[in-house]
Amino acid sequence: MYEYFYSLKERPFAITPNPRFVYLSQRHQDALAHLLYGVGTGGSGGFVQLTGEVGTGKTTLCRVVLEQVPENTQVALILNPTYSPPELLRAICTELEVSLPDQADSLQALHEALNQHLLKAHADGQRVVLIVDEAQNMSRESLEQIRLLTNLETATDKLLQILLLGQPELRSVLARPELRQLAQRITARFHLDPLNRDETALYVRHRLAVAGAPRCPFTEDGLRALFEVSDGVPRLINIIADRALTAGYVEERDRIDARLVRAAAREVAGEDEEDGSGWLRGLVAVAAVLAVLGGGGWIGWLMIEAGEQESVNSRPAWQAVIADATAASAWSEAAMAWPGLSRDDISRSCLTPGTTVGGVACLALRGNWAYIAQINLPVIVRLAPDASGVAPHVLLVGIEEDQLLLRHAGQHFRAPMRQIDRRWLGDFYVIWPDSGQILRRGDQSDSVAQMKSLATLLEREPWTGAMDERFDAEFERWVEGFQRRNGLRDDGMIGPATRLFLKAPHVDGPSLSLAPQGD
C-alpha cells in the first residue's frame, strides 16, 4: 500500500529471511564468521553452536552462509528437528541425495548408507556440512544421534561438519549431564544479541535503501522509539516499521515520528489505543479497502497526480544512471576504458569470474572504497538487485573525496558516496587485459624477469633477490608470501590475479581518478 508514497520499489520490512536485505552489525559479522568457520574447518569435525533470541536473525544468517559456501561443499539443512533418530538420518540422506537401499529403515542401514556417501565425498575432495536450525527442539535421542555422526571419520579427517542453531534454551539443553559428551565436542559458541540503538537505526536505513528509498522516512525520534519498542530484535523492528509506514501512508505523512511508531507497536501487541479509539486499526483497514478498490483508491490517485511529476523531474542524474545501468552497459563502458578489449570477451569473462577469455581477465572481489582505491583501476560496481531482481552494474572510474565518478552511456556522472553505499554490498569486478599465462617454479623467461621487476616496486616487502629470468625456489617463497598478504590463494604461481596485485595492468592501463576521501 505505501510503496509508491515513499518511493519504494518493494516492501523493505518483510519478515521472511532475505539475504539481499541482510544488515550485518558487528555482532552479526561475528556470528557469520563462526558459521563460516563451521562450514570451513569446523574445528576438525567439532560442533559450532549459534544461539539467539527469537527474531534476532539466526535463520537469515543461515541463508547468507548457504550463499557463500564453496563449490566443493555439500550442505544438508534440517529445518524441522523434531524427528526421531531414524527420521533424522533419513532427512539428512534426502538432503544430501544419498541413494538408500529399499529396506533402509533401521538406524544401522541408514548410518551405513550415509557413511558410504561421506567417504565418497571425501575421496572426491568434497566437504559435507550439516546445519540444524531450531536445534533446541531436538530430543535427547536425536541429539545423541547427531553426536554419533561426528564419529564418522578417516584416519586423518572428520567426514561431517555440524552447525547447531537455536534459541537460548539450546544452551540449557546441552548443559544436561547426559549430553556432556556432545557439549565437549562444541569447538565454537556464539550468542547473537539484539541490535543496539545505533545499529537499529542503521538496520532500518539499510533495508529502506535496498528497497529503493531515496531517503529514510523515519525521523530521529521515530528511530529511537522503534528501538525502544522492539528492544532491537530485527523481526519486531520489521513488523512495527511496516505497520508504521502503513499508518504514515494512510495519514499522508512524509515523515514517521515517534507517535506513529509507538501507536504501531501497540497495534502489533494487540493493545488498545490510549484514547480507546483504535484509530490506527481503522485507518489501516480503510487503506486496505481503498487499495483493492481501483488500484489504490482516491488516496493513491491523489499521490500520483500531485507527486509523480515532481519525483521524476527532481531525480538526480546519478539515480537515473543507476536505474538504467545493466551488466551489458557496464561491459560496454569497460571496453571503452580499456581500448583493444572486446565487449563480448569482457562479458564472457565476467560471467565466469576468475577466468581469462579472449585476452580478458575478470576477478570478482568484495571490499570497500578504500580497497578499490588501492587497486587503482576502473571497476564495475555491482549494486543490490532492484524489485525485479536485476542487479544494476555501473563502471566506477574515479573516487573524489566523498563523491564517486561513474561512467555510463559515454558520459561521466558524480554520485554521493553515502547514497551509493546504501545500495552497495561490497561486490565489484576488476577487468584487465591478460594472456592467462601461468608462471611457476622452474620457468625461465622474460615474463619472470618482468614480474620480478614489478615486485621490486612494491612499498611493502618488495622482492630483493636476484634480478634474472629464473623462477627459482626463493622467488616461489616470496610469491607465496605476497599472495597471502593480498588474500590470494598461496600456490606460489603467478597467474592473472597475482599479476593484478603486482600492478602489471597498471603499466599501460587506465587508473582511477583519485582524491582524498572524506569522512
Buried (B, 14 or more C-beta within 10 A) or exposed (E): BBBBBBBBBBBBBBEEBEBBBBBBBEBBEEBBEBBBBBBBBBBEBBBBBBBBBEBBBBBBBBBBBBEEBEEEBBBBBBEEBEBEBBEBBBBBBEBBEBEBEEEBEEBEBBBEBBBEBBBEBBEEEBBBBBBBBBBBBBBEEBBBBBBBBBEBBEEEEBBBBBBBBBBBEBBEBBEEEEBEEBBEBBBBBBBBBBBBEEBBBBBBBBBBBBBBBBBBBBBEBBBBBBBBBBEBBBBBBBBBBBBBBBBBBBEEBEEBBBBBBBBBBBBBEEEEBEEEEEBBBEBBEEBBEBBEEEEBBEBBEEBEEEEEEEEEEEEBEBBEBBEEBBBEBBBBBBBBBBEEBBBEBBBBBBEEBEBBBEBBBBBBBEBEBEBBBEBBBBBBBBBBBBEEEEBBBBBBBBBBEBBBBBBBEEEEBBBEBEBBBBBBBBBBBBBBBBEBEEBBBEBEEEBBBBBBEBBEEBEEEEBEBEEEBBBBEEBBEBBBEBBEEBEBEBBBBBBBBBBBBBBBBBEEBBEBEBBEBEE
